[in-house]
Amino acid sequence: MKYIFWTLLLVSFLSKHTSARATNATITSKPWNAQWIATMGDDGKSYGVFYFRKFVELNNKPASFIVHVSADNRYKLYVNGNLVSLGPARGDTYYWNYETVDLARYLTPGKNTVAALVWNEANYSPAAQISVRTAFILQGDTKQEEILNTNESWKSIRDNGHQPIPGYFFAASKGELVDMNQAVKGDWTAASFDDNNWPSALKVMDGKLKGAAWGIDWALVPSTLPAREMTYQRILKLRSIEGVNVPPAFPSQKAPVVVPANTTTVLLLDQTFETNAYVTLNFSGGKDAGISLGYAESLYEKGSKGVIKGNRNEVQGKEFVGRIDSLIADGSKGQSFTTLNFRTYRYLKLLVHTKNDPLIIDDLYGTFTGYPFKRASSINTANKEINQMLDIGWRTARLNAWETYMDCPYYEQLQYIGDTRIQAMVSYYNTNDDRLARNAITQIDHSRLAEGITRSCYPTNGTQIISLFSLWYIGMLHDYWMYRNDKNFIKDKLIGERAVLNFFSKYQQPDGSIKDTPYWAFVDWAGNLWGEVKGKDGSAAIYDLQLLLAYQWAAEMEGQVGLHDYAVIYNRKAAQLKSTIQQKYWAPFKGLYADTKEKNGFSQHVNSLAILSGMVNKKDMPLIAQKLLSDTRLTQCSIYFKYYLNQALVKAGLGNDYMNWLDIYRQNIAMGLSTWAEYSDVNTSRSDCHAWGASPNIEFFRTILGIDSYSPGFEKVRIEPHLGQLKQISGEMPHPNGRIAVDYTFADGRWKVNVSLPQKITGILIWKAKQYKLKPGLNKFVI
């Protein structure tokens, strides 16, 4: 659709003007009288793309016209041809989200059309998609808007031109096949469109808010998230051409490309950085021409069978392997295709095979989408590497945040706990927005099984359990408690924390050590930590240490916002477990903690968590830390688990060397990546964009600038910089009460230190083991 660019740009504006009303709208407290509707003849379970329309006559342009809208699986809502909302944000049937939108600015006196595109990917659905059946619902906020309530006064039709393209493993959405000869003709979202031949929609069931629904239907709740950002984005470079002449301006500018009759052409396009975008292709003519749009994070070396990627900037000697969308042209002028779901890509391959009719590519572009995070942190330094890593990490974090946090946008789009804990911390240190983190914590809490354990990722239509990720979930609760001032939110989640710890208690031996916990025992993509690392007795240090940390976090939260008796119990369990770990895994001959009781394997992972959990006394920390850095025989942490390794090294007193620990990031940059890869082996990493590696966007602030929470709710601040060779650096980050800013400058043999804290916030500055009190406002020191 030609109007797609202009209409998509409106969505980010809407997020600023409708999200507050979504919370306060009166409809959330009274029953709905709108109906879930579907298309005549649809069984609700099969793949399909459907259109819904309704006319409404208005005497005047309203000042406000608020509606609430949802669908299964997804919808895009239009008013008089303008895209005004898309959703719903994913949840489960017990918490099925609806969005709230004010339509007033798109309505006019007289005849108006409200239309919705609804699709169900059915058995091709993403793994994160939970579903009841295909359906659509819209409810007016007041009597004025109820004229739009969904019922049989709406019209609906199936678009027979759409079919799925099964591909190789994608937990995310599959490709689309669209035959324009079979698709609905014309701009069906416009008021001028003739829908006289469209049948009426059919009622599926009544719309019910949570509390009235049973949960096997849709228990509707207001989404707590803002509308996703939608920004027009040109594709920047043409890297190779076959079979056609291309105008010099294409593709960075709109410039028609003519593909002659009976011609095959292939264009390789390069965004130059990884992105998430809805791709739009506008074209004309080309009766029965075949068009393929392919999307890839990177190219692969020829002959490597889709394994070896090499430098991401290079195209020579490479081949394209990726997901595709396919089209069949109908020969008319002004055909348009926009992907139902966003696509993730750096490289885009356009293949056209014409028959007896030439085809004109009128335009090709993307519309970037993401959770509307606004970067509220900054660092000012002459060290270009820091700024480059911050930018790459921020892009990585943004591409992995949409309606949930995601492990990777290209392959899975699943909210895994291990990834999400780090991603939420990136959000706390770089933005003022914790809504996505709260949403993640709540959804993971909803994922718990009757046993008490959480799923490894949620929402999902399957049940995958990584038992140890439930312990990182307790870490997520503790992080939020420390960095965001909302005790009641955490207090509500402590029932889930207790359930998780009760699950693990069933597998503890008399000495407290865990034995033979069920489900997947993943820790890291390193050594045997991705599968099983058990000793002969079924236990392992890495499991016991994670449980120890969970008991410590839980005891702190229970002691201050929960139940004191639980704090006593968890502290006692933690003390027992510490004693057992010391006796069972400490290897004096190695000066390290072993992976198992047999003491025949050692890892950075175990010894990092030993330091973080307080197993190692202060005088021994530097010695163990040096071994973590120098002993290459230890199982090495991947880019993911370096989050914990680096924290341990800082706690051991080596923080001034932080910049020396970033070689994996330098390798990513040298290999041409614009986001951080999933695996430490950058050459063969499956995903090129994994936000679990974005921890420098935390540590440049927490370690180098030294800014950290010193009490729950960030009510006190600890400033302990680790500047290494830096002689001048400043920066700031958001705080629940405002911002924290620091400035360090070395001149004339002395350091000038400025620390600015929000009002009512106090803290301490630690400089070479000496403490200085910090008061609200500006604090100046010459040291």
N, C-alpha and C positions, 0 to 999 in steps of 0.2 A: 504494500500500500504506500502510495507516494507521500502521504501525510505522516508517515511513521516517525521521521526524524523530529518534526516539530512537536508532535504529541508526546513523544517519550520524554522530551526535555521538561515537560510540565510535572512529571512525577516527583522529582526532587523538591520542587516548590511546594507540592501538596503535602509532603511529609512535614513541612514546617508549620502548616496551617490546619492540619486535621488531627494530629496525634493527641493533642491535649483534649480535644472534644471526644475522642474515642474513650477516654477514661470517664468523662463527666456526663456523657450522653444518657438521657433518662431511660432509653430503651434497654440498657443493661440490667435494669431492675424490674422490668415488667415483661410479661410473656409476649412472644412474637406471634403475629397472625399471618406472616408470610409462609409460603409453602416451598419445600424443596421440589423443584420441577426438573423434568427430563424431556428428551426428544421422543416423539412417537416412534415406536418400533425398536427402540434401543433397549437391550437387556441389562444395561448398566455395568456389565462386567467385561465387555470386549473393548479393544482399542478403538478410539474414535475421537473426532474433532467435531464440535457442535457449535452452532450459532443460535443466540437468543436475542429477540428484539421486542421492544414495546414503544408505542407512540404515547406521548402525553401532551396535552394542550395546556398552556399557561397564559393567563391574562397579562401578567407582568413578569419581569425578570425578578426572581426572588433574591433577597439579601442573603439568605441561607437556605440550603436544601441538603440536609444530611441524611445519608443512607448507610446501611451496614450490609456488607456483601461477603459471600463465601461461596465455595464450590468444592467439588471432589472430581478430579484431582486438583486442577488449577483453573484459574480464570484470568482474562484480561477484560476490563470494563471500559466501555467507550460511551461518550456523550456527544452526539452530533459530530461523530467522526474523530473526536479527540480521546486519546487514551488517558484515563484518569486514575486507574488503579490496577494493580495486579497482585495476585495472591492465590489462595491464602497462605500465610506463613505456616510452615509445616508443624503439625503436632500429632496427637493421636486422637482416637474417637472419643475419649473421655475429656479431652481438652482440644476441641476443634476450633481453630481461630477464625474470626471474621475481622475484616478491616472496616474502618469508618472513614467515609469520604464526604466532603462537602462539594456537591455538584453545581452550586449556584453560579459560579463564574463561567460555566460552559452552557448554561441554559439561556434561552431567549424567549421573548413573548411569542406566543403562537405555538406551532407544532415543533416538538423536540423528539429525538430518538435516543433511547438508552439501549445499548446493545452489549452483549457479552460473548466472548470466545471462551469456550470451556472444552477442556480435553482430558481424556483418561488414557494413560499409557498402558493400563491393564497389566498383562503379564510381562510387558516390556518396561514397567515402571522402575524408577530409581529405587535402590534399596532403602532410601530414607523415606519413601512414600508409603504411608498407611492409607487405606481406602475402604469405604463401604460400598459405593457404587457411583456411577456418573450422575451428577446432579448439580443444580445451581440454585442459590437463594439470594434474595435481596429484600431487605426490610427497611421501610421508612422510619425515621426517628420519631416523628410526630404525625398527627393526622394529616398535615399538609403533604408530607412525603409518602404516606402510605398508598397514594395513588400508584406508586411504582412497585408495590409489594408483588413478589412473584406468585403467580397462580396461573390458571388456564387462559387468562387474558393475554399472556405473553405468547409469542410465536417462536418456533424453533425448528431447525433443520440440521441434518447431518451433512458434513462436507465429505462426499465420497471420494474426493481426490487425494485424501491423506491416508497413508499407510506407514507402518514402522519399518525401519531397516535394522534387522538383527545384526549385531556386530560382535566382535570378540569382547572379552570381559570388560564391561563397564558397569559398575554399581550405580553410576550416574545415568542420566537419560540416554536413550539410543538415538540413532539418526532418523530423519524423516524422508519419506518418498512422497512427493506431491505431483500428481498428474493434473496439469492445468486444464486439460480437456474434460476432466471429470469434476473439477473444483467448482464451487459456487462462483458465478460471474458477478463482477461489479463490486462497488464499495458498499458492502452490506451493513457497514456501521453508519452510513450517512442518512440524514433525514429524507433525502430524495429517493432512496432505494425503494423499489417496489417489492414488497413481501406478500402480495395478495395470494400467491400460490403456496405460501408457507403454512403448514398445519399448526394448530395450537399446541402449546406445550402440555405435558401431562403431569399431574401431581404425583410425587413419589411418597411424601409424608409431610407432616407439619414440622415447621421449624421449632426447635426446642432449645432453650438455654440450659446450661449445666445446672443440674438440680431437678430438671423436669425430664431430661433425656435419660435413657437407660444405659448408654455407653456402647450398645451394639449399633446404635445410630450415631448421629453427630451431636455431641454435647457442646453447644456453642459457647465460646468465651471470647471476650475482646482481645485482639492481639495487643501485646505490650510493646511491639516494635514499630518504629517509623517506616515509612515507605522507603524502598531501596533507591539508591542513587541511579539515575539514568542520564548519561552524558554522551552526546554525539562524538564519535571517534573515527577519524579517517585511518585507513590502512596506508602505511607510509611508503613502502618500497615495493618495486617489482624486481624480483631477483632473477627470473628466467622466463623466456617466451618460446613457445613452439607454435608455428602454424598461423600466425596472424600478425598484422602491424598494429602497434599500440601507441596512442598519443603520448607524448612525453609527460603530460600532466598526470596521467593515470598511474596509480590509484589514489595518490595523495589529494587530488582534486577531482571533481566530477568531470569526466571526459568520456564520451561514448566510444565504445570499442565495437567495431563491426566484424563479425565472424561470417565469412562468405558461405554460400551454400556448399554442401558436400565437403565440409572441412572439419578436421579435428584440431583443436587448439588446447594448449595447456599453459596456464599462467601460474607461476609460483610467486606468491605475495608474502611480504615480511612486515609484520607490525613493528618489528625491531625490539619489542619487549612482550612479555607474556601478558595476556589480558583475559577478562571475562566480558563477553559482549553478545548482545543479540545481533546477529548478522542479517543485513537486508541486501537483497539482490533485486534490482529493478531491470527489466529487460523487455524487448519488443520483438515481434515476428518469430522466426525460427520454428515454423509448424513442425511438431513432433521431434524437435531437437532434444537431445539428452544433455543435461547439465549436472555436473557433480561439484559439490563444495566439500572439500576436505579440510580437517582441522588437526593441527599437531603442535605439541609443545616444542618439538625439535625434530630435526631430520636424523636419519640413521646412516651409518656407513654402509655402502653397498656390500652385500654378501654377508653381513653380520646377523641376518635373520631378525632384524628389529631389536637388537640388543645393544650394540655399541653406538653411542651418540656423538662422541667427539666434541669439538668446539661448536657451540650452538650458533655462532655467527657464520659458520662456513656452510656453503651449499655444494661446492664442487666435490664429486665423488660420493655424494649423499643421495639417499632415496627417501621418498615421502611414505610414511606409514601412519595412518590416523583414522579417526572416525569420519563418516561422510553423511551429507544430506544429498538427495538426488531429486531432480525436477524433470518433467517433460513439458515442453512449451506447447501452447495451443495456437501460436501464430498471431495472436492479437497484439495490439499496441498497449503499452502500459501494464504489463504483467508484473507482479511483485511477490516476493517471498521474504518473510521474516521468520526466523526460527521461533518455535514455540518456547523453547528453553534457551537460556544463554549458552554459548559455546566458549570453551577455553582454548586459546591458541596463541602461538607466536606466528606460526606459518599457516597460510591458507592457500590451498591448491584449488584453482578453478579450471575445470575441464569441460569443454563444450564440443559436442559432436552434432553438426547440423546435417539435415537432409536436403531437400530441394529448395529450401527457403532460408535466406540469410537471417542471422540473429544479431540484434544490437544489444550489447550490455550498456544499459543507460546509466547505471551507477551501482557501486558496491561499497558498503561501509558497515561499521559496527556501532552499537550503542553500548558503551561501557555500563556495567551494573555492579553494585556492591552495597553492602551495608553502609549507610551514610556517615561513617566515622569522619570526624574532623580532627586533624593532627593538632594537639595542643601542647606538644613538647618541642623543644629545640635545643641544639648544642651549637655553640659558636667556637670554632677552633680552626687553626691553620692546617690541621691534619685532615687531608682530603679523604683518606681511607675511612676515617670514622664517619664522615658525612655520606660517603658512598655506601657503606654497609648499612647505615641507618635508612637510607632511601630504598635499598634493595629489600631490607627486612620489612619496611613499612608496606611496600608493594606486595610482598609475600603475605603479610598479615591481612591486607585488604582483600586480596583475591581469595582468601580462605574465610571470608566473613560475608554472609549474605542474610538468610533468614535464620541460620544457625552458624556457629563456627564449623569449619570443614577441615578434614585431614588433607584433602587435595581437591581442587576444583575440576580437574580433568577426568580422573578415574572413578572416584567414589563419592565425594561430597557428603561424607558421613561425619557426625560430631562424636569423635572418639575422645574419651576422657583424658588419656595421656597427652594428646595433642592440645586439647581444649584448656587444660590447666595452664599451659604456657601461653596460649593465645589470650586467655583472660588477663594474665599478668601484663602482656604487651598492651592490652587495652587500658588497664589501670595506669600504667606509666606514660601512656602517650595520648590519652583522650579523657574528656570529661564525661563520657557516655559509658555507663555500666549496664545498660539495658540488655545487651546481647549476652553478657556474662550472667546476669540474673536469669535470663531465659534458659541458658544452658544448665545452670545449677538446678533450676526447677524441673526441666525436662529429664535430666539424669536421675533426679529424685523419683520422678514418675516411672522410671524404667525398672525399678527394683522388682525382683521376683519374690514369690512367697518365701523363699529361703532367706531373703534379706539382701542378697547381693544385687548389684546393678548390672545392667547390660554393659558391654564394652563401649557401645555407641548408641545414641538415641537422638531423634526418632529413627526407627527402622522397622521394616515389615518382617524382619527375621529376628532371631535370637542368637546373637554371638556374645559370649561371655569371656572376658579376660579378667580373671578373678582379681588380680593385683590392681587393675585399674579402679576397682571400687575403693581401694585404699588411697589412690591419688585423688579420688573424689572427695575424701575427707580433707585432703590437702587443699583442694579447691575451696571448700567451705572455710578453712582456716585462712587462706589467702584473702578471701572476700572480707572476712571478719577483721583482718588486720588493716586492709587498705581502703575499705569503704565503711562509712559510719551508718550501719543499719543492723543493729543487734537483733531486732525482731525478725528480720528476714532469716538470719542464721538460726535463731532460736527455733523457728518453725521447721528447720531442716535437721535438727538434732535427732529426731525420731529415726530418720533414715540412717544417720551416722551410727546410732546404736544398733540398728538392724544389721548393718554391714559388719560391725565388730562382733555381733552375736554369731553371724555366719562363720567367721574365722575362728571363733572360740571353739566351735565344734570340731575343728581339725587341729587344735593345739594338743600337744602331748603334755604329760604332767609337768614337764619343765618349762612349758610355755612355747616351745618350738612348734612351728607348723609342720604337719605331715600330710602328704598326699592330698593337697587341695584339688578339687575337681576343676574341670574346664581348662581353657588354654592358659598356660603359664607364661605368656609373653612378657618380657622385660624390655628388650631392645633388639634391633637388628644387628647383633654382634655375637660372635661365637655361638654357643648353644643357648644363649639367653632369649632367643626368639621362640624356643620350644620348651625344652625340659633341661633343667640344670640340677636336678635332684641328686642327692647322695644315696647311698644304699639304704639308708633308713627313711627315705622319702622326704627329707628336709633339705633346705638350702639357706645359706646366709642371706641371699638377696631377698627371699620371701620374709624371713624373720625381721630383717632390718626395715622393710617397708611397713610391716605390722607394728614394729616398735615406733616408728615415726607417727603412724596413725593413732596409736594410743596416746602419744605425747600431745598431738594436736587436739584430739578429742578431750583429753583431760583439761587442757587450757580452756577450751570453749565451754565445757560443762561447768568448770569451776567459776566462770564469770557470768555466763548467760543461760546455763542449763541447770542441771541438778547436781548438787554438791556430792551426793552419794556416788554418782557415776564418775566424778572426778577422782574420788578416792579409789574406786575399783580400777579405773584405767591407769592411775599412777602406780598402783600395786602391781598390775599386770606388766606395765612397762619396766618396773624395777626388776621383776623376775626375768623378763625377757632379756634385759641388758646383761644380767648375770649369766644366763644360758649362752648367749651369743659369745661372750668373752671366753667362756670355758670351752665351747664347742668349736669355734671357728678361728680363734687366734692362733697364729703359727709363729712361735718365737724364732724359729730358724730362718724365717722369711721377713719377720718384722711387719707382717701384714695379716689382714683377715682373709681366710681362705673362702672359696665358694661353697665348699661342703665340709662335712665332718672328716672326710678322708684327707683333706688338706693337700690335694694334688692338682688344684687349679685355683688361679687367682685372677681378679678382675679389677679394673678401675671402678666399676659400678659398686661392688660391695664395699670397697674402702672409702669411696666418696660418701655413701650413705652412713658408714660407720662414723665418719667425721661429723656429718650433719646431724646425726641423732645423738651426739654426745658420748659415743662409745670411747672416743680417743681423748685423753687428757691434753691440756693445752701445750705442755712441753713436748709431747710426742707428735703433735700434729704436723709440724714442719718436716719431720723426717719421713712420715708416711706420705705427705704431699709431694715431696721431692721424688719418692719412688713412683708415685702415680705419673709423674712427668717423664721420668727417665727409663723406667723398666718397660721396654716394648714387648716383653713376653706376656705382660698382663693383657687380658681381653680388653680391647680398647672401646671406649664409649663412642657411639655414633654421634652425628650432629645433633640428634634429639637428646641423648642422655648427657651431652656436654653441659646442658643446663644445670644438672646436679653436680657434675664433676667440677665445673668452674666455681660454683658456690662453695664447694668443699675446699678448693684451693684458696679462695678468698678467706674463708673462716680460719684456715691454717696459717694465715699471715702472708700469703704470697700475692695479694691483690695487685701490687704494683707491677706485676708481670702480665697483667690481663691481656694486653695487646699482643703478647707473644703466643697466646693460646688460640689464635684465630686463623690458623693456617687453612682449615677446612673451608673457611669463607673466602680466603684468598684464592683457593683452588676453584671455587665456584665462579669467582669473578674472572679468573684467567681462562676458564672454559666458556666464557660468553654468556653465562646465565644472568637473567634479570630478576630472578627469584631464587630462593634457596632450595636445593634439591633434597629429595627424601632420604637418600642413602649417602653415606660417606664416600662411596665410590661414585664420583660424579660422572664418570664416563659411561656407566651402565645403570645409573639411577632410574628407576621406573618413573617416578613423578619428578617433574622439574619445579614443583611448587608445593612445599610442605612447610606450614607455619610453625611446626614444632622446632624448626631450626632458627626461628627468629629471635632467640634469646638475647643477642646483642642489643636489640631494641629495649630490653630491660636493663642489661648490665652496663651499658654506657652511662646510664643514669644511676643505677644502684651501686655499681662497683667503682667506675671511674669518677663520676661526680659525687658518689658516696651517699646518695639520698635514699633513706629507707624509713619505713614505719617503725616506731619504737614502742607502740602500744596499740591495742585494738582500736579500730576506727580511724587510724592515722592521727590520733589525738595528740601524740607526741612524735617528734621527728628526730632521727639519728642521722647525722652527717659525718661520714668517715670516708673522705676521698682517697682514691688510689691512682695517683697521677703518673707514676712511672717516669718517663722522660719528658712528659709534657710540662711546659713552662707557662702556658697561658691557655685557659679554657673556661668557658662559662656555659650555662644552660639553665633551662627551667622545665618544670613538669607540672601537670595538674594535681591538685589536692582537693578533697571534698569541700574544703572551705575556701578555695581560691587557687593559689599557685605557690610553688616553692622555687626560688631562683638562687643560684650560686655563681660566684665568680672567683676564680683563682688566678693570680698573676704573680710571677716571680720577678722581682726587680731589685737591684742594689743589694743582693744577698739575702733578701727577706721576701716572705710571701705576704701578699695582701689578699685577705679572704673576706668576701662579702656573702652573707647568707640572709635571704629575705624569706620570712615565714608568713603565712596567713594570720589574720587576727585571731586571737584566743588560742593560738597554737604555740607551744613551747618545745624545747628539745635540747639536744647536746651536740656539740662539735667535738669530734675526736681527731686530734692531730698529733701523730707520733706518740701515741699512748697517753697523751694529756687531754683532759676533758675541759671544755668550755661551755658554759650555759648559754642557751639561745632563748631569746624572748620574741614575742610577736613583732612583726615588722622587720626593719633592716638591722642586721648585726654586722659590725665591722671589726676586723682583727688585722693586726700586723704581727706576723709570727716569724 
